[in-house]
Amino acid sequence: MARSRRKYRNSRPKVKVGLPKLKPHIFKAAFTVPEKLRAVTSVQWDEGGSVLQNYRSFGVVSNPNLIGALSRSKRVVESDSLQQPPEPEPIQVDDNGEIKDPEFQVIDGGSDLEEDDLKSALGKRRRDGKTAPLQTLTCMQRVYVSRLISKYGNDYQ
């Protein structure tokens, strides 16, 4: 008599990939503060205080994943400047397509070696100053547009 396929499969040994064994008694810190950052700040980590109190003394957001009103509670009071990201400054573009950055000199709008199609795909200004050509309509789009034209004519407003 033959056995079922499930019993045969369960009786076979499972192959396990040899993974490196973990060292359970060695404690590894989850995050280390870089030496340069430690030298800049004169505030020391308070061993007796809670994590939130230490973060508040450093001026760090307690939970960056919940920035906004959800992370605020009566126990945790954080500065509003840390909760909101800084507003980006408007970008100034010259006539020749170069971007002026107040921090740095000039950001190139794209080299002359790039083709116009690549520049338009990347959102850069083309050599001739025009936008990318429109994509051709699909078959179904042509059917819909032809029906709209036959119904409304040139009255598109």
N, C-alpha and C positions, 0 to 999 in steps of 0.2 A: 504494500500500500504506500502510496506517495503522500508526502506532507503538503500542507498549503504553502504557497509561495511566501506568505507573510512570516510563518514560523521559520522557514528556511532562512529568510533574510535576517530575522532577529537573532538567530543562533550564530550567524557569522560574526567574526570579530570586526569591530569598527577600526578603521585606520585613522590614527590621530597624528597630525603633523607635529614634529618635535619642536616645541617653542622654547625659548630661553626661560629658565626658571626665574621667577621673581624673587627678590630678596626682601622678605616681609619685615625684617627687623631694622632695615636701613631707611631712615626718614629723609625724604627729598623735599625741599621747599618747593611750593607750587610757583612762586614768583620771587625773583631777586631784583632788588632795586639797583640800577647801574651805579658805579662808583662816582661818575660825574654828577649824577642827580643827587646822590647822597652828600657830596661836598657842597652843592649849592644850597641845600636846605639845612637850616640849623635846628629844625624840629626833630626830635627823636621819637621813636616808636614807644608808646607808653604800654609797658607790659601789663599793668593793672587795668587799663581802660579797655573798653570794647573796641571792636573793629570800626564801628561807625564813628566813635569818638576820635579814634586815630585818623580816620579818613577826613573827618571834619577839620582836625588840626592841620593836616597837610593841605587842605583845600581841594580835595579830590571828591568826585561824585561817588556816592556809595554803591550805586548800581547803574552802570552806564546803559544797560539794556532797557531800563524803564525810565528813561529821561522824560520828564513831564509831570503832570499832575498825579499820575498813578503811583509814582514812587514816593510821593510826599505823604507823610503821616504826621501825627501830633508829636511823635517821639523824634522824628528825624527832620531837622530844619536845615536846609541847604541853601546856599546863595543862588539867586536867580541867574547870575551870570554863568554859573556852571551848568545850569539846566538847559539853556538855550544855545544852540550852535551860533557862531558869529555869522552875520549876514555877509554874503559875498559882495565884493565891490563890483560895480559895472565895468565891463570890458570895453576898452577903447580900441577901435580898429582904424588904421590908416587907409588912405586911398589905394595903396599898393598891396593891401591884404596882410600887412604885418600888425601884430597885436602889441600894444604898448602895455607893459606891466610896470606898476610903480615901484615894485621891489627890485626888479631886474631891468635890463636894458630893453631888449626887443625880442619878442618871440616870433619866429619865422612862420608865416602862414602856409608854407609848403615849398619844397624845392622845385626847381624848374625841371628836374629829372622825372618827377611824377607825371603820369598821364592825367588828362582832364577827367576821365571817367573815375580814376582812383581819387582824385581831389574832391569830386562831387560826392563820392560815396563816403568820404571821410568828413564831409561838411566844410571843406576848405574852399576858398575862392578859386575858380578856374582861371586859366591864363587869359581867356577872352572876356572874363568878367560876367559870363552868363551862368545860369543855373544848369543843372543836368537836364538832358532831354527827358520828356515824359515817357513813361513806359507804355507800351502798346496795350490796348484793352483786350481782355480775354473774349472768347466767343459769347459767353453768357452776358458779359458786360455790354458788348455791342448790341445784343438783342434788347436788353433793358433800355439802353440809351436810344436806340432807334424807335422803340415804343413811346418813350417820353417825348422825343422830337415830333413823332406823328401826332401825339395827343396835344402837346402844348405849343409846338412850333418853336419860335425864337424867344418866347416869353419865359425867360429863366428867372425872373425876380419874383 
